[in-house]
Amino acid sequence: MFKVLAGAWALLLGIGLLMVGNGLQGTLLGVRGDIEGFATWEMSVVMSAYFVGFLGGSRLAPEMIRRVGHVRVFAALGSFISAILILFPVITEAWAWTLLRVVIGFCFSGVYVTAESWLNNASTNETRGQALSLYMIVQMAGIVSAQGILVLGDPSGFVLFIVPSVLVSISFLPILLSIVPTPSFETTKPMSLGQLYRSSPLGMLGMLLMGGVNSAQFGMAAVYGTEAGLQVAEISLFVSSIFVGGLALQYPIGWFSDRMDRRVLIAIVALLGTCGAGVGALGGGSLPTLLAAGVLVGGMANPLYALLIAYTNDYLSPEDMPAASGGLVFANGLGAIAGPLIMGYLMGLVGPVGFWLFVATLMFGVSAYAVFRMTRRPAPAADATMEYLGVLPTSSPVAVTAAQEWAVEQTEEEAATGRDSSATMRGGDASEAL
C-alpha cells in the first residue's frame, strides 16, 4: 500500500482536491437553490442535468483524449470546471444552472476518465487492486471533507463557490507536474443493454435502479435537507453520513461477497437499505435518526454498485468484461438521470418524505428481483466467481474496467496456485507410494 502511495501520491492528491470541489458544489447548490426560491421540481432538473453531462462525458471523453492527448483534455476540462463554479452565483436562474450542470458533469466525467487512465497506467498487476482501493478512499474522503467546508461560509454569498473553484485549479498542479508518461488509451464499444440483460438480468436491472438511488444521494440529499427544514450544518452532517456509511461498510460487504451466493447478499444488502430508508421516513424530524438512516442507506447503496458489477462478471467471459463495463455504467447513468426527476416530482406530491419513499422503492425492487433470480438459475460455483473490488458510482468506465481486469488477474492467479498445490500434493502421494 505504501509503495502505491509513494508512486501515485500526487495523482491521488489532485483527485482528492477535485472530489472536494465536486462534493461541495453538489451540496451547495441544493442549499443555494432554496435560498434563491427555486421549486423542488426545478432543483430536480438541475441535479439531473449533472448526470446527463456525466454520461455524455464518459462516452465522448475517450475520443477527445485520442485526438489531442491526456494533458490537454485534463487541463481544458479542468479549466471549464473552475470557471463554471464561479458562474453559479452570478447567474441565479434555474435554466442557467441546468445548462451549467450539464457542462460541469461532462467536464468532471472527462477529468475522471483522464485521471483514472493515468492511475491504471501507473499500476502493475500486483498493485492495481491497492491503487483502486486508495482511489476509492480518496474519492470518499474528498466528498466528506467538502461537507465540512460548507459550514465555514455563507451559502448566500460568493465565497463558498470560489473555494471549490480554487481547489479544482490547484488540483491540476500535482497531477500535471508529476505525470511523465502519457498512457495509451484504448476503448471498447459498450455492450448493448439487451446483450447485458441476457447475460445478467439482475446486474443490468440492478445497476439501472441503483443509478436512481446513487443520484439521490449525490444530487438530491441537500435538496431534501432544505425541504425538511434542516440547518446548513445539519445538511452537511446528513450528506456526510451517507458517504461515511459507504466507506465504512465497503470492505465488510466485499468480504462476504467473495464467500457466498452474491444474489443472496444483494437481496440482504438492498433490503437493509430499504429498512434504512424506512427509518428516515418515519423519524425524519430527528437529526440523530436521519444520520443513522443516512449511514445505513449509504452503507448499503454504495457497495451495492460494486457488488452488482462483481455479480455480473460471474456470468461473463474475461474478453466480454470491458464491453460489459461500458454497458453497466451506461445503465447506471440512465437511472441517475431519471432519479432526481422522479424524486423531485414525488417530493412535490408528498413532501420531503418522498426522498425516502423513492429510495426505499428502488432498493426494495433490487432485493425482490434478486430473490426472483435465485429461482431462475443456480449460482455459479464459488471457485468460478470473480474477485470483488470496491468501485464507486462516481467513477468512470475506466475505473470499472480496471477493477474487472484486476478481478480476472486475481482469479487466474488463484486458479494457478490451486493447480500448483494439487500437482504438489499428487507428487507427494506418488513419492509415498514408491
N, C-alpha and C positions, 0 to 999 in steps of 0.2 A: 504493500500500500504506500509506504513512504517513498519507494522508488518511483512509483507512478506520480506521486505528488511532486517529487523533485523535478521530474521531467515535464510536467504539464501544469505547474502551479500558475504560470502567467495566463495560460488559456483559461483555466478554471476561475481565476480571479476576475478576468474580463467577463466571463459568462455570469459569474455571481453578481457583478455590477449591473449587467443587462437585466437579470432577473429582478433585482431590486427596483429598477426603473419600470419594468413591466408590471410587477406586482403592485407598485404604488399607483400607477396610472389607472389600473382597473378599479381599485377600491376608491380612489379619489374621485373618479368620475361619477361613481354611484352616489357619493355624498354630495358632490357639487351639483349634480343634476337635480337633487331635491331642493337645494338652495335656490337654483335658477327657476324652480317651479315646473320642471318637466314632469309630464304624466308618466305613470308606470309603464304604459304601453310604449311611449316614446323612448324611455330608457331601455326597454327590452329590445327595441330595434337597434339602438346604439350599441348595446352589448353584443347582439347577434352579428353586427357588421364586422367586428373584430375577427370572428371565426370564418366569415366569408373571405376576408383578406388572407387569413392564415392558410386556409385550404388552397386558395389560388396560388399563394407563395410557395407552398410545398410542391406544387406541380410545375410552376414556371421558373423557380429559382435555379434548379439544376441546369436548365438551358442557358440561363444568364451566366452561370459560372463557366460553362463550356465555352461561351463566346468571348468573355472578357477576363476571366480568371477570378480566383477566390478573393484576392486582396481588393480589387476594385469593387466587386459586388458587396463585400463586407463594409468597406468604407462608405460607399454610396448609400446603401440602405440604412446604415447606422446614422449617417448624417440626416437622412429624412426623419428617422425616429426622433432625434434630438430636436429638430425644428418643429415637428408636429406636436410634441409635448408642450411646447410654449404656445402654440396656436390655440389649444383648447380653451384657456381662459379669455382669449382675445375675441373669439367668435362663439358666443354662447347661444347657439341655435341648434336645435335637435338635428336638423338636416345636415348642418355643417359637421357636427360631431359624428354623425353616421358616416359621412364620406371620409373624415379623418381616421375613424376607427378601421375602415376598410383598408386604407393605405398603411396604417401603422401595423395592422395584423399581417399584411403582406410583407412588410419590411422585417418584422420580428421573425416570421417564418423563414425568410431568406437568410437572415443572420444566423438562425439556429442551424439551418442546413449547412451553411459555410463552417461554422464553429464545430459542429459535430463531425463533419468530414475531416477537419483538421485533427480533432481528438482521436478519431478512429485511425487515422493515418499514423499518428504518433504512438499508437499502442501496438503491442505484439500479441500473438495468440495467448501468451502466458499472462499478459497484463490487461487484456481488453475487458474482462469482467470487472476487475478492480477499477479501471478507468471509468466505466459506465456507472458503477456504483457511486464513485466520487462525484460524477456529473449529476446524478440524481440528488445526492445530498446537497450539493451546491445550489441546484435549482430550488429545492425546498427551502433551504436556509435563506436564499435571496428573497423569496416571496414573503416568508415570515418576517424577516428583517424590515421589509418595506412597510409592514403594518405598524411597526414601532415608530417609523418616521412620520406616519400620518398624524400622530398626536402631538407632534412638535410644532405644527404651524396651523394657520387658519385656512380651512378648505375654501373659504370665500375669496381668498386673495390669490396672489400670483406665485408666492414663494414655493409652495408645495408642487407646483408644476415645473418650476425652474430646477429644483433639486434633482428629479429623475432625469431631466434633460442633461444636466451636468454629469451625472453618474454614467449615463449612456455614452456621452462624449469621452469621458475618462476611460471607459472600458476598452476603447479602441487601442489605447496606448500599450498595455501589456501584451495584448494579442498581436498587434501588427508589428511591434518591435521585437517580439520573441520568435515568431514563426519564420523559420528559414525555408524548409522545403515546401513546395506547393504540391499538395496531394493530387493524384489523378482522380478524376471523378467520372464514375460510370453509373448510369441509372437503368433500371429495368421497367418496362411497361407494366403498370399495376394490373393485377388480376381483376377481372370484371366481378361485380358484386354477385352475378349469377353463378360464376365459377366458384367464388369464395363460399357462397351459401351451400352449394352442392358438396364442397369439401368439408365444411364445418358450419352447419346451420347455427349452432349456439355461438360460435366465435363471431360470425358476421352480425347476427341479430343482437348479440350482447354488446358488441362494440358500438352499434348504432344507438342502442338505448343508453349506454354509458356515456356517449358523447353528449347527450342531453343533460345527464347528471353532472358531468365534469364542467360543462359550460355554465351550469347553475352555480357551481362552487366558485369558479373563476370570474364569472361575469355578473351574476345576479345576487351574490351574497350581500354585498354592500347596499344594493337597492332594497333588498329585504330588510336590512337593518334600519334604513331610514324610514321605511314604511311601518316597521314595528315600533318606531319611536326611540330607538337606541341612540345614545350619545356617540360622538366620534370615537372616543376611547373605547367604548363598548363594542362598536362596529369593528374596530381594529382587533380587539381580543377575539371576537367571534370569527372573523376571517382567518386569523392566525390559528385558531383551534382546529379548523378544517385541515390545514396543511401540516400542523404538528401531528395530528392523528394519522395522516397518510404516511409521514416519515417514520413514526414510531412503530406502526403495525406492518410496514412493508416486509421486513425480514421475517417475523413470525409466520405471516401468511405464505411467504415464499418457501419457508422451511416445510410447512405442511403440504404445499403444492407438489413437492418432489417425492412425497411419501404416501399419497392417497389418490383415489379417483378424483380428478380435478373437477368433474361435474358436481360431485358431492360438495366439494369445497366452495365452488362457485355458488351453489344453491345456499349454503350456510352463510357465506360472507354477504351475499346480496340480501338475504333475509335479515341478518343483523343490521345491515344498512337501512332496511325498511323500518325496523324497530327504532333505530336512532332517529329517523325522520318522524316517526310517530311520537317519540319523546319530545321532539322540538315542536310539533303541532300542538300537543297537549299542555306543554309547560312553557309556551313562548313568552310569557310575561316575566319569567325569572332568568336573570343573566347566567347564574350557575347551571341551570338546566339547559340553556341554549349552548353554553360552552361544552357541556357533556354531549349534547346532541351533535354538535359540530365535530368533536373528536371522533365520535362513533361513525358518523356518516363519512367524514373524510378518511378515517382509518380503514373503512371498508371499500369506498369508491375508488380511491387512488390505486391501491394494489390490484383491484379487480381488472383494471386496464391491462396490467402486465400479465395477470393470471389468464385472461382471455387470449392473449397473444400466445402464451405458452401452451394453452389447451389446443389452439388452432394448429400450432406446429406439430402436435402429436399425430395429426392426420395428413401431414404434407411430407413430400419428399424434400430433401435438402435443396434441390435445384428449383423447387417451386416457392421456397420461402421468401426470396427477395421480391418476387411479384406479389405474393400474398401480403407482405408488409405494406406495400402501397395501397392495396385494396382495403386492408384493415384501417389504416389511417384515414382513407377517404370515407369509409363508412362512419367512423367516429366523427369526422368533420361534418358530415351531413347532419348527424344527430346534434352536434354542437351548434350548428346554425339554427336549427329548428327549436332547440331547447329554450333559449331566452324568449323567443317569440310566443311559444305556447305558455310558458310560465308567466310572462307579462300579462297575457290575456286572462289566465286563471287568477292571478293576483288582483286584476281589475274586477273580477266577478266576486271573489270570496274574501279578498283582503290578503294581508301578509301570510296567513296560514296556507295560501296557495303555493308558496315556496316549498313547504314541507310535503304537501299533498302530491305535488309534481314529482319530487324526488322519491317519495315512497312508492308511487305508482310504477315508476320506471324500474326501481330496484326490485320490487316485488315481481315485475314482469320477467326480469332476468332470472330470479330464483325459480319461478314457476316453470319457465321454459327449460331451465337446466334439469329440473326433475322430470319433465316430459321427455327430454332427450335420452335420459337413462333407460327409458322403455323402448327406445328405437334401435340402439346398437350397443354392444358391450364396450366396456372401457378397454383401451389398449393395455398390453402388458406393461408392468412397471419398468422393465428394462428397455422398453421401446419408446419411452416418453423422453421429450427434450427437457433440458435443464431450465429452471425458472431464473430470470434476471429482471429485477425491477426497472421498468422504464415508465415515464410519466406521460400524461396526456399532453403536456406542454412540449414534448419532444417532437422532432420532425421525423419523417420516414428514414432518415439516415441513421438515427439512434436506434430505431426499431429494427432496421436491417442488421446493424452491427450486433445488437443483442441476439438476433436469431443466428447469426454466424457464430457467435460465441457459444450459444446453446448446442449447435451442431458439433463444434470442435470439442466441447466438454463431453458430449455423449459419445463421440467416436473414441476419445481418449479412454473413457471408462470402459467401453466395449473392448478396446485393445488390451487394457490392463486385465480385464476379466479373462480374455483369451490366453494371455501370457500366464496368468495364475493357473488356469486349467491345464495348460501344457506342462507347467512345472509339476503340478500335482500328478498328472499322468506319468511324467518321467520318474517321479519318486516311487509311484506304485510299481512301475516296471523294474526299478532297481531292487525294490524289496522282493519282487517275485524271483529275480535272479539269485 
